[in-house]
Amino acid sequence: MRPATILLLILAVVLAGGMAAEGAGECGRASADRVALRLAPCVSAADDPQSAPSSSCCSAVHTIGQSPSCLCAVMLSNTARVAGIKPEVAITIPKRCNMADRPVGYKCGDYTLP
């Protein structure tokens, strides 16, 4: 799937109701689906476990990763699922970005951050 197609799918999910959030959740007042849009630069890195994530991807992951529960929720969000993101690959992006402060061992659904 081409990146432009994926971004359109993500936008469609968000506009269809993914942005509706009442109160604070894992990502504060923004829904995980809405925050997932910030990871658009990570589409290829989330598809290929051997690819080097771009600097813009790593920057976004580092920012979102300040809250491990938010990062987890984003990687497992409906937006990520609809975009075809493989959680088992996406979960490796913080390590591939060489994030020294990544939450190693953090349990994220059926996955654990390496």
C-alpha distances in whole Angstrom, upper triangle without the diagonal:
4,7,8,7,7,10,11,11,13,15,16,16,19,20,21,23,21,24,27,29,32,34,33,30,29,27,31,31,27,25,22,20,21,21,18,17,19,16,13,14,14,10,10,13,12,10,13,16,18,16,19,18,18,22,20,18,22,24,22,22,25,26,25,26,30,29,28,28,26,23,23,23,20,18,19,19,17,15,13,13,12,9,8,11,13,17,18,16,16,20,21,19,23,25,22,23,27,28,31,32,29,30,30,31,30,29,26,25,25,24,27,26,27
4,5,5,6,9,10,11,12,14,16,17,19,20,21,23,22,24,27,29,33,34,33,31,29,27,31,30,27,25,23,20,20,21,17,16,17,15,12,13,13,9,9,13,13,11,14,17,18,16,18,17,17,20,18,17,20,22,20,21,25,25,24,26,29,29,28,29,26,24,24,24,20,19,21,20,19,16,15,15,13,10,11,13,15,18,20,18,17,21,21,20,23,25,22,23,26,27,31,32,29,31,31,32,31,30,27,27,27,26,28,27,28
4,5,5,6,9,10,10,12,14,15,17,18,20,22,20,21,25,26,30,32,30,28,26,24,27,27,23,22,20,17,17,17,14,12,14,12,8,9,10,7,8,11,12,11,13,17,18,15,16,14,14,17,15,14,17,19,17,18,21,22,21,23,26,26,26,26,23,21,22,21,18,17,19,18,17,14,13,14,13,9,11,12,15,17,19,17,16,19,20,17,20,23,20,20,24,25,28,29,26,28,29,30,29,28,25,26,26,25,27,25,26
4,5,5,6,9,10,11,12,14,15,16,18,21,19,20,24,26,30,32,30,29,27,25,28,27,23,22,21,18,17,18,15,13,14,13,10,11,13,10,12,15,15,15,17,20,22,19,20,18,17,19,17,16,20,21,19,20,23,23,22,25,28,28,28,28,25,23,24,23,19,19,21,19,18,14,14,16,14,11,13,14,18,20,23,20,19,22,23,21,23,26,24,23,27,27,31,31,29,31,32,33,31,31,28,28,29,28,30,28,29
4,5,5,6,9,10,11,13,14,15,16,19,18,20,23,25,29,31,30,28,27,25,28,27,24,22,20,17,17,18,15,13,16,15,11,13,14,11,13,16,15,14,17,21,22,20,21,19,19,22,19,18,22,23,20,21,25,25,23,26,29,28,28,28,25,23,24,22,19,19,20,18,16,13,13,14,11,9,11,13,16,19,22,20,19,22,23,22,24,27,25,25,29,29,33,33,30,31,32,33,31,30,27,27,28,27,29,28,30
4,5,5,6,9,10,11,12,14,15,17,15,17,21,23,26,28,27,25,24,22,25,25,21,19,17,14,14,15,12,11,13,12,9,11,11,8,11,13,12,12,15,18,20,18,19,17,17,20,17,15,19,20,17,18,22,22,20,22,25,25,24,24,21,19,20,19,15,15,16,14,13,10,9,11,8,5,8,10,13,16,18,17,15,19,20,18,21,24,22,22,26,26,29,29,26,28,29,29,27,27,23,23,24,23,25,24,26
4,5,5,6,9,10,11,12,14,16,14,15,19,21,25,26,25,24,23,20,23,22,18,17,16,12,12,13,11,8,11,10,7,10,11,9,12,15,14,14,17,20,22,19,20,17,17,19,16,14,18,19,16,17,21,20,19,21,24,24,24,23,20,19,20,18,15,15,17,15,13,10,10,12,10,8,11,12,16,17,20,18,16,20,21,19,21,24,22,22,26,25,29,29,26,27,29,30,28,27,24,24,26,25,26,25,27
4,5,5,6,9,10,10,12,15,14,15,18,21,25,27,26,25,24,22,25,23,20,18,17,14,13,15,13,10,14,14,11,14,15,13,15,18,17,17,20,23,25,23,24,21,20,22,19,18,22,22,19,21,24,23,22,24,27,26,26,26,22,21,22,20,17,18,18,16,14,11,12,14,11,9,12,14,18,20,23,21,19,23,24,22,25,28,26,26,29,29,33,32,29,31,32,33,31,30,26,26,28,27,29,28,30
4,5,5,6,9,10,10,13,12,14,17,20,23,26,25,23,23,21,24,23,19,17,15,12,13,15,12,11,14,14,11,15,15,12,15,18,16,16,19,22,24,23,24,21,21,23,21,19,22,23,20,20,24,23,21,23,26,25,25,24,21,20,20,18,15,16,16,13,11,8,10,10,7,6,10,12,15,17,20,19,18,21,23,21,24,27,26,25,29,29,32,31,29,29,31,31,29,27,24,23,25,25,27,26,29
4,5,5,6,9,10,11,9,11,15,17,20,22,22,20,19,17,20,19,15,13,12,8,9,11,8,7,11,11,9,13,13,11,15,16,14,15,19,21,24,22,22,19,20,21,18,16,19,20,16,17,21,20,17,20,23,22,22,21,17,17,17,15,12,13,13,11,9,5,8,9,7,6,10,11,15,16,19,18,16,19,21,19,21,24,24,23,27,26,29,28,25,26,28,28,26,25,21,21,23,23,25,24,26
4,5,5,6,8,10,9,10,14,16,20,22,22,20,20,18,20,19,15,13,13,10,9,11,10,8,11,12,11,14,15,14,17,19,18,19,22,24,27,24,25,22,21,23,19,18,21,21,18,19,22,21,19,22,24,23,24,22,19,19,20,17,14,16,16,13,12,8,11,13,10,10,14,15,18,19,23,22,19,22,24,22,24,27,26,25,29,28,31,30,28,28,30,31,28,28,24,24,26,26,28,27,29
4,5,5,6,9,9,11,13,16,20,23,23,21,22,20,22,20,17,15,15,11,11,14,13,11,15,16,14,17,18,16,20,22,20,20,24,26,29,27,28,25,25,26,23,21,25,24,21,22,25,24,22,25,27,26,26,24,21,21,21,19,16,17,17,14,11,9,12,13,10,10,14,16,19,20,24,23,21,24,26,25,27,30,29,28,32,31,34,33,30,31,33,33,30,29,25,25,27,27,29,29,31
4,6,5,7,6,9,11,14,17,20,20,18,19,18,19,18,15,12,12,8,9,12,11,10,14,15,14,18,18,16,19,21,18,19,23,25,28,26,27,24,24,26,23,21,24,24,20,21,24,23,20,22,25,23,23,21,18,18,18,16,13,15,14,11,8,6,10,10,8,9,13,14,17,18,22,21,19,21,24,23,25,28,28,27,31,29,33,31,28,28,30,30,27,26,22,21,23,24,26,26,29
4,5,6,4,5,9,11,15,17,17,16,17,15,17,15,11,9,10,6,6,10,9,9,12,14,13,17,18,17,20,21,19,21,24,26,29,27,27,24,24,25,21,20,23,22,18,19,22,20,18,21,23,21,22,20,17,17,18,15,13,15,15,11,9,7,11,12,11,12,15,16,19,19,23,22,20,22,24,23,24,28,27,27,30,28,31,30,27,27,29,30,27,26,22,22,24,25,26,26,29
4,5,6,7,9,13,16,19,19,19,20,18,19,17,14,12,13,10,9,13,13,12,15,17,16,20,21,19,23,25,22,24,27,29,32,30,30,27,27,28,24,23,26,25,21,23,26,23,21,24,26,24,25,23,20,21,22,18,16,19,18,14,12,11,14,16,13,14,18,19,22,23,26,26,23,25,28,26,28,31,31,30,33,32,35,33,31,31,33,33,30,29,26,25,28,28,30,30,33
4,6,8,9,13,16,19,20,19,20,19,20,18,15,13,14,11,11,15,15,14,18,19,18,22,22,21,24,26,23,24,28,30,33,31,32,29,29,30,27,25,28,27,24,25,28,26,23,26,28,26,26,24,21,22,22,19,17,19,18,14,11,11,14,15,12,14,17,19,22,22,26,26,24,26,29,28,29,32,32,32,35,33,36,35,32,32,34,34,31,29,25,25,27,28,30,30,33
4,5,6,9,12,15,16,16,17,16,17,15,12,10,12,9,10,13,14,14,17,19,19,22,23,22,25,26,24,25,29,30,33,32,32,29,29,30,27,25,27,27,23,24,26,24,21,24,26,23,24,21,19,20,20,16,15,18,17,13,11,11,14,15,13,16,19,19,22,22,26,26,23,25,28,27,28,32,32,31,34,32,35,33,30,30,32,32,29,27,24,23,26,26,29,29,32
4,6,8,12,14,14,13,14,13,15,13,10,7,8,6,7,10,10,11,14,15,16,20,19,19,22,23,20,22,26,27,30,29,29,26,26,27,24,22,24,23,20,20,23,21,18,20,22,20,20,18,15,16,16,13,12,14,13,9,8,8,11,12,12,13,16,16,19,19,22,23,20,21,25,23,24,28,28,27,30,28,31,29,27,26,28,28,25,24,20,20,22,23,25,25,28
4,6,10,12,12,12,13,12,12,10,7,6,8,7,6,9,11,11,13,15,16,20,20,20,24,24,22,24,28,29,32,30,30,26,26,26,23,22,24,23,19,20,22,19,17,20,21,19,20,18,15,16,17,14,13,16,15,12,11,10,14,15,15,16,19,19,22,21,25,25,21,23,26,24,25,28,29,28,30,28,31,29,26,26,29,29,26,25,22,22,25,25,26,26,29
4,7,10,11,11,14,13,13,10,8,7,10,9,9,12,14,14,17,19,20,23,24,23,27,28,25,27,31,32,35,33,33,30,30,30,27,25,27,26,22,23,25,22,19,22,23,20,21,19,16,18,19,15,15,18,17,13,13,13,16,18,17,19,22,21,24,23,27,27,24,25,28,27,27,31,32,31,33,31,33,31,28,28,30,30,27,26,23,22,25,26,28,28,31
4,6,8,8,11,10,10,7,7,6,9,10,10,12,14,15,17,19,21,24,24,24,28,28,25,28,31,32,35,33,33,30,30,30,26,25,26,25,21,22,23,20,18,20,20,18,19,16,14,17,17,14,14,17,16,13,14,14,17,18,19,20,23,22,24,23,26,27,24,24,27,26,26,30,31,30,32,29,31,28,26,25,28,28,24,24,21,21,24,25,26,26,30
4,7,8,12,12,10,7,9,9,12,13,13,15,17,19,20,22,24,27,27,28,31,31,29,31,34,35,38,37,36,33,33,32,29,28,29,27,24,24,25,23,20,22,22,19,20,17,16,19,19,16,17,20,19,16,17,18,20,22,22,24,26,26,27,25,29,30,27,27,30,29,29,32,34,32,34,31,33,30,28,27,30,30,26,25,23,22,26,27,28,28,32
4,7,10,10,8,6,9,10,13,15,14,15,18,20,21,23,25,28,28,29,32,31,29,32,35,35,38,37,36,33,33,32,29,28,28,27,23,23,24,21,19,21,20,17,19,16,15,18,19,16,17,21,20,18,19,20,22,23,24,26,28,27,28,26,29,30,27,26,30,29,28,31,33,31,33,30,31,28,27,25,28,28,24,24,22,22,26,27,27,27,31
4,7,7,5,5,7,8,11,14,13,13,16,18,18,20,23,26,25,26,30,29,27,30,32,32,35,34,33,30,30,29,26,25,25,24,21,20,21,18,15,17,16,13,15,12,11,15,16,13,15,18,18,16,18,19,20,22,23,24,26,25,26,24,27,27,24,23,26,26,24,28,30,28,29,26,28,24,23,21,25,25,21,21,19,20,24,24,24,24,27
4,5,5,6,7,7,8,11,12,12,14,17,17,18,21,24,23,24,27,26,24,27,29,29,32,31,30,27,28,27,25,23,23,22,19,18,19,17,14,15,15,11,12,9,8,12,12,9,11,15,14,13,15,16,17,19,21,22,23,22,23,20,23,24,21,20,23,23,22,25,27,26,27,24,26,22,20,19,22,22,18,17,15,16,20,20,21,20,24
4,6,8,9,8,7,11,12,10,12,15,15,16,19,21,20,22,25,23,21,24,26,26,29,28,27,24,25,25,22,20,20,19,16,15,16,14,11,11,11,8,9,6,5,8,9,7,9,12,12,11,14,15,16,17,20,20,22,19,20,17,20,21,18,17,20,19,18,21,23,22,24,20,22,19,17,15,18,18,14,14,12,14,17,17,17,17,20
4,6,6,6,6,10,9,7,10,13,12,14,17,19,18,20,23,22,20,23,26,25,28,27,26,22,23,22,20,18,18,17,14,13,14,11,8,10,10,8,9,8,5,8,10,8,8,12,13,12,14,14,15,18,19,20,21,19,20,18,21,21,18,17,20,18,17,21,23,21,23,20,21,18,17,16,19,20,16,16,14,16,20,19,19,18,21
4,6,8,9,12,11,10,13,15,15,17,20,22,22,23,27,25,24,27,29,29,32,30,29,26,26,25,22,21,21,19,16,16,16,13,11,13,12,10,12,10,8,12,13,11,12,16,16,15,17,17,18,21,22,23,25,23,24,22,24,25,21,21,23,22,21,24,26,24,25,22,24,20,19,18,22,22,19,19,18,19,23,22,22,21,24
4,7,9,12,10,10,14,15,15,18,20,23,23,24,28,27,25,28,31,31,34,32,31,27,27,26,23,22,23,21,18,18,19,16,14,16,15,13,16,14,11,14,16,13,14,17,18,15,17,17,19,21,22,23,25,23,25,23,26,27,23,23,26,24,23,27,28,27,28,25,27,24,23,22,25,26,22,22,20,21,25,25,25,24,28
4,7,8,6,7,10,11,12,14,16,19,19,21,24,24,22,25,28,28,31,29,28,25,24,24,21,19,20,19,15,16,17,14,12,15,15,13,15,13,10,12,14,11,11,15,15,13,14,13,15,18,19,19,22,20,22,21,24,24,20,21,24,22,21,25,26,24,26,24,26,23,22,21,24,25,22,22,19,20,24,23,24,23,26
4,5,5,6,9,10,12,14,16,19,19,19,23,22,20,23,26,26,29,28,27,24,24,24,21,19,21,20,16,16,18,15,12,15,16,13,15,12,9,11,12,9,9,12,12,9,11,10,13,15,16,16,19,18,20,18,21,22,18,19,22,21,21,24,25,24,26,24,26,24,21,21,24,24,20,20,17,17,21,21,22,21,25
4,5,5,6,9,10,11,13,16,15,16,20,19,17,19,22,23,26,24,24,21,22,22,19,17,18,17,14,13,15,14,10,12,14,12,12,10,7,8,9,6,5,8,9,6,9,8,10,12,13,14,16,14,16,14,18,18,15,15,18,17,17,21,22,21,23,21,23,21,19,18,21,21,17,17,14,14,18,17,18,18,21
4,6,5,7,10,10,12,15,15,15,18,18,16,18,22,22,25,24,24,21,21,22,19,17,19,18,15,15,17,16,13,15,17,15,15,13,10,11,11,8,6,9,9,6,6,5,8,10,10,11,14,13,15,14,18,18,15,16,19,18,19,22,23,22,25,23,26,24,21,21,23,23,20,19,16,16,19,19,21,20,23
4,5,6,8,10,11,15,15,15,19,19,17,20,23,24,27,25,24,21,21,21,18,16,18,17,13,14,17,14,12,15,17,15,16,15,11,12,14,11,9,12,13,9,10,8,10,13,13,13,16,15,18,17,21,20,17,18,21,19,20,23,24,22,25,23,26,24,22,22,25,25,22,22,19,19,22,22,23,22,25
4,5,6,8,10,13,13,14,18,17,16,19,21,22,25,23,22,18,18,18,15,13,15,14,10,11,13,11,8,11,13,12,13,12,9,9,11,9,7,10,12,10,11,9,10,14,15,14,16,15,17,16,19,18,15,16,18,16,16,20,20,19,21,19,22,20,18,19,21,22,19,20,17,18,21,20,21,19,22
4,5,5,7,10,10,11,14,14,12,15,18,19,21,20,19,16,16,17,14,12,14,14,10,10,13,12,9,12,14,13,14,13,10,9,10,9,5,7,9,8,9,7,7,10,11,10,13,11,14,13,16,15,12,13,16,14,15,18,18,17,20,19,22,20,18,18,21,22,19,19,15,17,19,18,19,18,20
4,5,6,9,10,10,14,15,13,16,19,20,22,20,20,16,16,16,13,11,14,14,10,11,15,13,11,14,17,16,17,17,13,12,14,13,9,11,13,11,11,8,9,12,12,10,14,12,16,16,19,17,14,16,18,16,17,20,20,19,22,20,24,23,20,21,24,25,22,22,19,20,23,21,22,21,23
4,6,8,9,11,14,14,13,16,19,20,22,19,18,14,13,13,10,9,11,10,6,9,11,10,9,12,14,14,15,16,12,11,14,13,10,11,14,13,14,11,11,15,15,13,16,14,17,16,19,17,14,16,17,14,15,18,18,16,19,18,21,20,18,19,22,24,21,22,19,21,23,21,22,20,22
4,5,5,7,10,10,10,13,15,16,18,15,15,11,11,12,9,6,9,9,6,7,11,10,9,11,14,15,15,15,12,10,12,12,9,9,12,12,13,11,9,13,14,11,13,11,13,13,16,14,10,13,14,11,12,15,15,13,17,16,19,19,16,18,20,21,19,20,17,19,21,19,19,17,19
4,5,6,9,10,10,12,14,16,18,15,15,11,11,12,9,8,11,12,9,10,14,14,13,15,18,18,18,19,16,14,16,15,12,12,15,13,14,11,10,13,13,10,12,11,14,15,17,15,12,15,16,13,15,18,16,15,19,19,22,22,20,21,23,25,23,23,20,22,23,21,22,20,22
4,6,8,8,10,12,13,15,16,13,12,8,7,9,6,5,9,10,8,10,13,13,13,15,18,19,19,20,17,15,17,18,14,14,17,16,18,14,13,16,16,13,14,12,15,16,18,15,12,15,15,12,14,16,14,13,17,17,20,21,19,21,23,25,23,24,21,23,24,22,22,20,21
4,6,5,6,9,10,11,13,10,10,7,7,9,8,5,8,10,9,8,12,13,13,14,17,18,17,18,16,13,15,16,12,11,14,15,16,13,11,14,15,11,12,10,12,12,14,11,8,11,11,8,11,13,11,11,15,15,19,19,17,19,20,21,20,21,18,20,21,18,19,17,17
4,6,5,6,9,11,13,11,11,9,10,13,11,9,12,14,12,12,16,17,15,17,20,20,19,20,18,15,16,16,13,11,14,14,15,12,9,12,12,9,9,7,10,12,14,11,9,13,13,11,14,16,14,14,18,18,22,22,20,21,22,23,22,22,19,20,21,19,20,18,19
4,5,5,6,9,10,7,9,8,9,13,12,10,12,15,14,14,17,19,18,19,22,23,21,23,21,17,18,19,16,14,17,17,18,15,12,14,15,11,11,9,11,13,14,10,10,13,13,11,14,15,13,13,17,18,22,23,20,22,22,24,23,23,21,22,22,20,21,19,19
4,5,5,7,8,6,7,5,8,11,11,8,10,13,13,11,14,17,16,16,19,20,19,20,19,15,16,18,15,12,15,17,18,16,13,15,16,13,12,10,10,11,12,8,7,10,9,7,11,12,9,10,14,15,18,19,17,19,19,20,20,21,18,20,20,17,18,15,15
4,6,7,10,9,10,8,11,14,14,10,12,15,13,11,15,17,15,15,19,19,17,18,17,13,13,15,12,9,12,13,15,13,10,11,13,10,9,6,6,8,9,5,5,8,8,7,11,12,11,12,15,16,19,20,17,18,18,19,18,18,16,17,17,14,16,14,15
4,7,9,8,11,11,13,16,16,13,15,18,17,15,19,21,19,19,23,23,21,22,20,17,17,18,15,12,14,16,16,15,11,12,13,10,8,6,7,9,10,7,8,11,11,10,14,15,13,15,18,19,23,23,20,21,21,22,21,21,18,19,18,16,18,17,17
4,5,5,9,10,13,16,17,14,15,18,18,16,19,22,21,20,24,24,22,23,22,19,19,20,18,15,17,19,20,18,15,15,17,14,12,10,9,11,10,7,9,12,10,10,14,14,11,14,17,18,22,23,20,21,21,22,22,22,19,20,19,17,18,17,16
4,6,8,9,13,16,17,14,14,18,18,15,18,21,20,19,22,23,20,22,21,18,17,20,18,15,17,19,21,20,16,17,19,16,14,11,10,11,9,6,8,10,7,8,12,11,9,12,14,16,19,20,17,19,17,18,19,19,18,19,18,15,15,14,13
4,7,9,13,16,17,15,15,19,19,17,19,22,22,21,24,25,23,25,24,21,21,23,21,18,20,23,24,23,19,20,22,19,17,15,13,15,13,9,11,13,10,10,13,12,9,12,14,17,19,21,19,21,19,21,22,22,21,23,21,18,18,16,15
4,6,9,12,14,12,12,16,17,15,17,20,20,20,23,24,23,25,23,20,20,23,20,17,20,22,23,21,18,20,21,18,16,14,14,15,14,10,11,13,11,10,13,12,9,11,13,16,19,21,19,21,20,22,23,23,22,24,23,20,20,18,16
4,6,9,12,10,10,13,14,13,15,18,19,18,21,23,21,24,23,19,20,23,20,18,21,23,24,22,19,21,23,19,19,16,16,17,16,12,12,14,11,9,11,11,7,8,10,13,16,18,17,20,19,22,22,23,22,24,24,21,20,17,16
4,7,8,6,6,10,11,10,12,15,15,15,18,20,19,21,19,16,18,20,17,15,19,20,22,19,17,19,21,17,17,14,15,15,15,12,10,12,10,7,9,10,7,6,10,12,15,17,15,18,18,21,21,22,20,23,23,20,19,16,16
4,5,5,6,9,10,11,12,14,15,16,19,21,20,23,21,17,20,21,18,17,21,21,23,20,18,21,22,18,19,16,18,18,19,15,13,15,14,10,12,13,10,8,12,13,17,18,17,20,21,24,23,25,23,25,26,23,22,19,19
4,5,5,6,9,10,10,12,14,15,17,19,20,22,20,17,20,22,19,18,22,23,25,22,20,23,24,21,22,19,20,20,21,18,15,17,15,12,12,13,11,8,11,12,15,16,16,19,21,24,23,25,24,26,27,24,23,20,20
4,5,5,6,9,10,11,12,14,16,18,19,21,18,16,19,20,17,17,20,20,22,19,18,21,22,19,20,18,19,19,21,18,15,17,16,12,13,15,13,10,14,13,17,17,17,20,21,24,23,25,23,26,27,24,24,20,21
4,5,5,6,9,10,11,12,14,16,16,18,16,13,16,17,14,13,17,17,19,17,15,18,19,16,17,14,16,16,17,14,11,13,12,9,10,12,11,8,12,12,16,16,14,17,19,21,20,22,20,22,23,20,20,17,18
4,5,5,6,9,10,10,12,15,15,17,15,12,15,17,15,14,18,19,21,19,17,20,22,19,19,16,17,16,17,14,12,13,11,8,7,10,9,5,9,8,12,13,11,15,16,19,18,20,19,22,23,20,19,15,16
4,6,5,6,9,10,11,14,15,17,15,13,16,18,15,16,19,20,22,20,18,22,23,20,22,19,20,19,20,18,15,15,15,11,10,13,12,9,11,10,13,13,13,16,18,21,20,22,20,23,25,22,21,18,18
4,5,5,6,8,10,12,13,15,12,10,14,15,12,13,16,16,19,16,15,18,20,17,19,16,18,17,18,16,13,14,14,11,10,14,13,10,13,12,15,14,13,15,18,20,19,20,18,21,23,20,20,17,18
4,5,5,6,9,10,10,13,10,8,11,12,10,10,14,15,18,16,14,17,19,17,18,15,16,14,15,14,10,10,11,8,7,10,11,8,11,9,12,12,10,12,14,17,15,17,15,18,20,17,16,13,14
4,6,5,7,9,10,13,11,9,13,15,13,13,17,18,21,19,17,21,23,21,22,18,19,17,18,16,13,13,13,10,7,11,12,9,10,7,10,9,8,11,13,16,15,17,16,20,22,19,17,14,15
4,5,6,8,10,13,10,9,13,14,12,14,17,17,20,19,17,21,23,21,22,19,21,19,20,19,15,15,16,13,11,14,15,12,14,11,13,11,11,13,16,19,17,19,17,21,23,20,19,16,18
4,5,6,8,9,7,6,9,10,9,11,14,14,17,15,14,18,20,18,20,17,18,16,18,17,13,13,14,12,10,14,15,13,15,12,14,12,11,12,15,17,14,16,14,17,20,18,17,14,17
4,5,5,8,7,5,8,11,10,11,14,15,18,17,16,19,21,20,21,17,18,15,16,16,12,11,12,11,8,11,13,11,12,9,11,9,7,8,11,13,11,13,12,16,18,15,14,11,13
4,6,9,8,8,11,13,13,14,17,17,21,20,19,22,24,23,24,21,21,19,20,19,16,15,16,14,11,14,16,14,14,11,12,9,8,9,13,15,13,15,15,18,21,18,16,14,16
4,5,5,6,9,10,11,13,14,15,19,19,18,20,23,22,23,20,20,17,19,19,16,14,16,15,12,15,18,16,17,13,14,11,10,9,13,14,11,13,12,15,18,16,15,13,16
4,5,5,6,9,10,11,12,14,18,18,16,19,22,21,21,18,18,15,16,16,13,11,13,13,11,13,16,15,16,13,14,11,8,7,10,11,7,9,9,12,15,13,11,9,13
4,6,5,6,9,10,11,12,15,16,15,17,20,20,21,18,18,14,16,17,14,12,15,15,14,16,19,18,19,16,17,14,12,10,13,12,9,9,8,10,14,13,12,11,15
4,5,5,6,9,10,10,14,14,13,16,18,18,19,16,17,14,17,17,14,12,15,15,13,17,19,18,19,16,18,15,13,12,15,15,12,12,10,12,16,14,14,13,17
4,6,5,6,9,10,13,13,12,14,17,16,17,14,14,11,13,14,10,9,12,11,10,13,15,14,16,13,16,13,10,10,13,13,10,11,9,12,14,12,12,10,14
4,5,5,6,8,12,13,11,13,16,16,16,13,13,9,11,13,10,8,11,12,11,14,16,16,17,15,17,15,12,10,12,12,9,8,5,8,11,9,10,9,13
4,6,5,6,9,10,10,11,14,15,15,13,13,11,14,15,12,11,15,14,14,17,19,19,21,19,21,18,15,14,16,16,12,11,8,9,12,12,13,13,16
4,5,5,8,8,7,10,12,12,13,11,12,10,13,13,10,10,14,13,13,16,17,17,19,17,20,18,15,15,17,17,14,14,10,12,14,13,14,14,17
4,6,9,9,6,8,11,11,11,8,9,6,9,10,7,7,11,10,11,14,15,15,18,17,19,18,15,14,15,16,13,12,9,10,12,11,12,11,14
4,7,8,6,7,10,11,11,9,9,6,10,11,9,9,13,14,15,17,18,19,21,20,22,21,17,16,17,17,14,12,8,8,10,10,12,13,16
4,5,5,6,9,10,11,10,11,10,13,14,12,13,16,16,17,20,21,21,23,22,25,23,20,19,20,20,17,15,12,11,14,14,16,16,19
4,5,5,6,8,10,10,12,11,15,16,14,15,19,19,20,23,23,24,26,25,28,26,23,22,24,23,20,19,15,14,16,16,19,19,23
4,5,5,6,9,9,12,12,16,16,13,15,18,17,19,22,22,22,25,24,27,26,23,23,24,24,21,20,16,16,18,18,20,20,23
4,6,5,6,5,8,8,12,12,9,12,15,14,16,19,19,19,22,21,24,23,20,20,21,21,19,18,14,14,16,15,17,17,19
4,5,5,6,7,8,12,12,11,13,16,16,19,21,21,22,25,24,27,26,23,22,23,22,20,18,15,14,15,15,18,18,21
4,5,7,10,12,15,15,14,17,19,19,21,24,23,24,27,27,30,29,26,26,26,26,24,22,18,17,18,19,22,22,24
4,6,9,11,14,13,12,15,17,16,19,22,21,21,25,24,28,27,24,25,25,26,24,22,19,18,19,19,21,21,23
4,6,9,12,11,11,14,16,16,19,21,20,21,24,24,28,27,24,24,24,24,23,21,18,17,17,17,20,19,21
4,6,9,8,7,10,12,12,15,17,16,17,20,21,24,23,20,20,21,21,19,18,15,15,15,14,16,16,18
4,5,5,6,9,10,11,14,16,15,17,20,20,23,23,19,19,19,19,18,16,13,13,12,11,14,14,15
4,5,5,6,9,10,12,14,14,16,18,18,21,20,16,16,16,15,14,12,9,9,9,8,10,11,13
4,6,6,7,10,12,13,13,16,17,18,20,20,16,16,15,14,14,12,10,10,9,7,9,9,11
4,5,6,7,10,11,10,13,15,16,19,19,16,16,15,15,15,15,13,14,13,10,11,10,11
4,5,5,8,10,10,11,14,14,17,17,14,14,14,15,14,14,11,13,13,10,11,10,11
4,6,7,8,10,11,13,13,15,15,11,11,11,11,10,10,8,11,11,7,8,6,8
4,6,5,6,9,10,11,13,14,10,11,10,12,12,13,12,14,14,10,9,7,6
4,5,5,6,9,9,12,13,10,12,12,14,14,15,13,16,16,13,12,9,9
4,6,5,6,6,9,9,6,9,9,12,12,14,13,16,17,14,12,8,8
4,5,5,6,8,10,7,10,9,11,12,15,15,18,18,14,12,8,7
4,5,8,11,13,11,13,12,15,16,18,17,20,20,16,15,11,10
4,5,9,11,10,13,13,16,17,19,18,21,22,18,16,13,12
4,6,9,8,12,12,15,16,19,19,22,23,19,16,13,11
4,5,5,9,10,14,14,17,17,21,22,18,15,12,11
4,6,9,9,13,14,18,18,22,23,19,16,13,12
4,6,8,12,12,16,17,20,22,18,15,12,12
4,6,9,9,12,13,17,18,15,12,8,9
4,6,6,9,11,14,16,13,9,7,8
4,6,9,11,14,15,11,8,5,5
4,6,9,12,12,9,5,5,6
4,6,10,11,8,6,5,8
4,6,7,6,5,7,10
4,6,5,6,7,11
4,5,8,10,14
4,7,10,13
4,7,9
4,6
4
